[in-house]
């Protein structure tokens, strides 16, 4: 009954066992790829970009438009009323070897804000790229032809949310920039037997408007200059981590005229966030990557046997 009587239990079982086609299994597949690839290739340098500070520092050095950060040695944050040494916090900047990246808050661009309710968080675009340069790490030079942008999703943040992790996921056509229907994956994170029984097991791309403001129609709008956005992430993959098979980029369209488009971070165990993608391009790449990794595994096994 959870499938709406559109398929039988046997059909569902066969699909989940033999040919799962949901976002979670593609995420698992991506994680398997990067896990094996990093292990068999002794952790190529590009994997260090998963560290948020390394990403910002290296992006700045290599000409990638990353989100701006402050270079002051540290900051002090005080509660406006507490006394006696309470309510005071000291944060040492990562620029000085500390644990904290200190940044001013970035605001959504006027175009993005028009698609959101009041008091919505910074709402980013998740773009997934793949790099064929990762197949042959002995190759000295790579070009943007080795990198392909596969998908794009607009994460329209919810009213009063702190971040766009609480959002409606609107698929974006990478060819035209047209925003398609929106959906959610919140039901995947429900815990406990009662939540599992009460929540929907599936979701479809049936949001056209933002659920917090019915007057805002999101679907049908066109992302400004989508070609430049996709070119930016492809170039960034090439500059920062061409030796990593897959990368998920958080792209910001900001209100800062000096930096209208920037990258917050990159995620290397990335998922598509329910976005559509050319499965032939993606699966051909996955097949080529697993074939190369299997050959590496067999070579490593033979060497280990010789040592023993």
C-alpha positions in Angstrom: 0.0 0.0 0.0 3.0 2.3 0.5 3.6 2.3 -3.2 0.1 3.4 -3.9 -0.7 -0.1 -5.4 1.2 0.9 -8.5 3.6 -2.1 -8.3 3.6 -5.5 -6.7 5.8 -6.6 -3.8 7.7 -8.9 -6.0 8.4 -6.2 -8.6 9.6 -3.8 -5.8 11.9 -6.5 -4.4 13.4 -7.3 -7.8 14.0 -3.6 -8.5 15.7 -3.0 -5.1 17.7 -6.2 -5.4 18.8 -6.1 -9.0 18.5 -2.6 -10.4 17.9 0.0 -7.7 17.3 3.4 -9.3 16.8 5.7 -6.3 19.0 8.6 -5.2 20.3 6.8 -2.1 21.8 3.9 -4.2 23.5 6.4 -6.6 24.9 8.0 -3.5 26.2 4.7 -2.3 27.7 4.0 -5.8 29.5 7.4 -5.7 30.9 6.6 -2.3 32.2 3.2 -3.4 33.9 4.8 -6.3 35.7 7.5 -4.3 36.5 5.1 -1.5 38.2 2.5 -3.7 39.8 5.1 -5.9 41.4 7.0 -3.0 42.6 3.7 -1.4 44.1 2.1 -4.4 45.8 5.3 -5.5 47.3 6.2 -2.1 45.0 9.2 -1.5 45.7 11.6 -4.4 46.2 15.2 -3.4 42.7 16.3 -4.7 41.0 14.5 -1.8 42.4 17.0 0.6 39.8 19.5 -0.8 37.2 17.8 1.4 38.7 19.8 4.2 36.8 23.1 4.2 39.9 25.2 5.1 42.2 23.5 2.6 39.5 24.1 -0.1 39.3 27.8 0.6 43.0 28.3 1.0 43.9 26.4 -2.2 41.0 27.8 -4.1 42.2 31.3 -3.3 45.7 30.4 -4.5 44.6 28.8 -7.7 42.1 31.4 -8.8 38.9 29.7 -7.9 36.1 32.1 -6.7 35.6 30.6 -3.2 33.5 32.3 -0.5 35.5 35.1 1.1 37.0 34.6 4.6 38.4 37.0 7.1 42.1 36.9 7.9 42.0 38.5 11.3 43.9 36.2 13.8 40.7 35.6 15.8 37.4 37.0 17.1 35.7 37.4 20.5 32.0 36.9 20.8 30.3 38.2 23.9 26.7 37.9 25.2 25.3 41.3 25.6 24.1 40.8 29.2 26.1 38.0 30.9 28.8 39.0 33.4 31.5 37.5 35.5 33.5 36.0 32.7 30.5 34.1 31.4 29.0 34.4 27.9 32.4 35.1 26.3 33.9 33.0 23.6 37.3 33.1 21.7 37.7 31.7 18.2 41.2 31.3 16.7 41.1 31.7 12.9 42.1 28.8 10.6 44.5 31.3 9.0 46.5 31.1 12.2 46.3 27.4 12.7 43.0 27.5 14.5 39.9 25.3 14.0 37.5 28.0 12.9 36.9 29.6 9.5 35.7 33.1 10.1 33.5 34.6 7.4 30.9 37.3 7.0 27.5 36.0 6.2 26.7 35.8 2.5 23.4 36.9 1.2 21.3 35.4 -1.6 21.2 37.4 -4.9 18.1 39.4 -5.7 17.1 36.7 -8.3 17.4 33.9 -5.8 15.7 35.8 -3.0 12.6 36.3 -5.2 12.1 32.6 -5.2 12.3 32.2 -1.4 10.2 33.2 1.6 11.3 35.9 4.0 14.0 34.8 6.5 15.1 31.9 4.2 18.7 30.7 4.6 21.5 31.0 2.0 20.2 28.7 -0.8 22.7 27.1 -3.0 22.9 25.1 -6.2 24.4 21.6 -5.9 26.3 20.7 -9.1 27.9 17.3 -9.6 30.9 16.9 -11.9 32.9 13.9 -13.0 36.5 13.9 -14.0 38.0 11.4 -16.5 41.4 12.7 -15.6 41.0 10.5 -12.5 41.2 7.4 -14.7 44.9 7.9 -15.6 46.8 9.7 -12.9 50.0 9.4 -14.9 48.6 11.9 -17.4 50.4 15.1 -16.8 48.0 17.6 -18.3 44.2 17.6 -18.3 41.7 19.9 -19.9 38.1 20.9 -19.2 37.1 18.3 -21.8 38.0 15.7 -19.1 35.4 17.2 -16.8 31.6 17.1 -17.2 28.9 18.7 -15.2 26.2 16.0 -14.7 23.4 17.6 -12.7 22.2 20.7 -10.9 19.7 21.1 -8.1 18.4 24.3 -6.5 18.1 23.9 -2.8 15.3 26.3 -1.9 15.6 26.9 1.8 12.6 26.8 4.1 11.4 29.8 6.1 13.3 30.3 9.3 15.8 27.5 8.6 19.4 28.0 9.5 20.8 26.4 6.3 19.5 25.0 3.1 19.8 21.4 4.4 16.2 22.1 5.2 14.9 22.8 1.7 12.9 21.8 -1.3 15.1 20.2 -4.0 14.3 21.7 -7.4 15.8 19.9 -10.4 17.5 22.2 -12.9 17.9 21.3 -16.6 21.7 21.6 -17.2 21.1 22.3 -20.9 18.8 25.3 -20.5 18.9 26.3 -16.9 15.1 25.8 -16.5 14.0 24.9 -13.0 11.8 21.9 -13.0 9.7 20.3 -10.3 10.8 20.2 -6.7 10.9 17.3 -4.2 12.3 16.4 -0.8 14.3 13.6 0.7 13.4 14.4 4.3 11.5 11.1 4.7 14.8 9.2 4.3 16.0 10.6 7.6 13.0 9.6 9.8 14.1 7.4 12.6 12.2 4.7 14.5 9.5 2.1 13.5 6.6 4.5 14.1 8.1 7.2 11.8 8.7 4.6 9.2 5.1 3.5 9.3 3.7 7.0 9.3 5.8 8.8 6.8 5.6 8.5 3.0 8.2 6.1 1.5 8.5 7.9 -1.7 8.4 11.5 -3.0 7.9 12.9 -6.5 8.9 16.1 -8.1 5.5 17.6 -7.6 6.4 21.0 -6.0 6.0 23.9 -8.4 5.7 26.6 -5.8 7.6 27.1 -2.6 5.5 25.5 0.2 6.1 28.3 2.6 4.8 31.0 0.2 2.1 29.8 -2.2 2.4 33.0 -4.3 6.0 32.1 -5.2 6.3 29.9 -8.3 9.7 28.4 -8.6 9.4 25.9 -11.5 9.7 27.5 -14.9 12.2 30.1 -13.9 15.6 30.0 -15.7 18.9 30.2 -13.8 20.8 33.2 -15.1 23.7 32.2 -17.4 23.7 28.5 -16.4 26.5 27.9 -18.9 28.9 30.1 -17.0 27.9 28.4 -13.7 28.6 25.0 -15.1 31.8 26.1 -16.7 32.9 27.5 -13.4 32.5 24.2 -11.5 34.1 22.2 -14.4 37.1 24.6 -14.3 37.3 24.4 -10.5 37.3 20.5 -10.6 40.2 20.8 -13.1 42.2 23.2 -11.0 41.6 21.7 -7.5 41.0 18.0 -7.8 41.2 16.5 -11.3 42.4 13.3 -9.7 39.1 12.8 -7.9 36.4 11.0 -9.9 33.3 12.8 -8.6 32.7 16.1 -6.9 29.6 17.9 -5.6 29.9 21.7 -5.6 27.8 24.1 -3.5 27.4 27.2 -5.7 26.2 30.5 -4.5 24.5 33.3 -6.5 25.2 36.1 -4.1 24.2 39.8 -3.6 27.9 40.8 -3.7 28.5 42.6 -7.0 32.3 42.0 -6.6 31.7 38.2 -6.3 28.3 37.4 -7.8 29.0 33.7 -8.1 31.2 31.7 -5.6 31.8 28.2 -4.3 31.1 27.4 -0.6 32.8 24.0 -0.5 33.2 20.7 -2.4 31.9 17.3 -1.3 33.7 14.2 -2.6 31.3 11.6 -1.3 28.5 13.4 -3.1 24.9 12.6 -4.0 22.7 14.0 -6.7 20.0 15.4 -4.3 17.3 14.0 -6.5 18.6 15.8 -9.6 18.3 14.4 -13.1 21.4 13.5 -15.1 22.4 11.8 -18.3 22.6 8.2 -17.1 24.6 7.0 -20.2 27.4 9.5 -19.6 27.4 8.8 -15.9 27.2 5.0 -16.1 29.8 4.8 -18.9 32.1 6.7 -16.6 31.3 4.5 -13.6 31.9 1.4 -15.7 35.3 2.7 -17.0 36.3 3.6 -13.4 35.3 0.3 -11.9 37.2 -1.5 -14.7 40.3 0.5 -14.0 40.0 0.0 -10.2 39.5 -3.8 -10.6 42.7 -4.0 -12.6 44.5 -2.0 -9.9 43.1 -4.4 -7.3 44.3 -7.5 -9.1 47.8 -5.9 -9.5 47.9 -5.0 -5.8 46.8 -8.6 -4.9 49.5 -10.2 -7.0 52.2 -8.0 -5.4 50.9 -8.9 -2.0 51.0 -12.6 -2.8 54.6 -12.2 -4.0 55.6 -10.6 -0.8 54.0 -13.4 1.2 
